[in-house]
């Protein structure tokens, strides 16, 4: 996990314990997250998988609402997501809620700016 991603999580109010691994696939599979939602970072927050560059407010909403789900994910590394800022360039992306059967619904949508 790059330093700025850890700082982003800490800045959002989350305590962070970093475990550097060569491949996050093993962790995702252990928690039941389908590979198609994979990204470069896998976090476990209070039993939920948080995959990829998920904005802090969405993690807080997940924990406040406590849906029956595996977790939330932002697949890939979309421009404009936390830690992927490229100046003012932001592409649209979705944060998906992944249910226990591995199906996704849009949890939050971030439009292009």
Helices and strands as residue ranges (DSSP letters): H 3-11, H 25-30, G 35-37, E 42-45, E 48-52, H 56-65, E 71-74, E 93-98, E 104-110
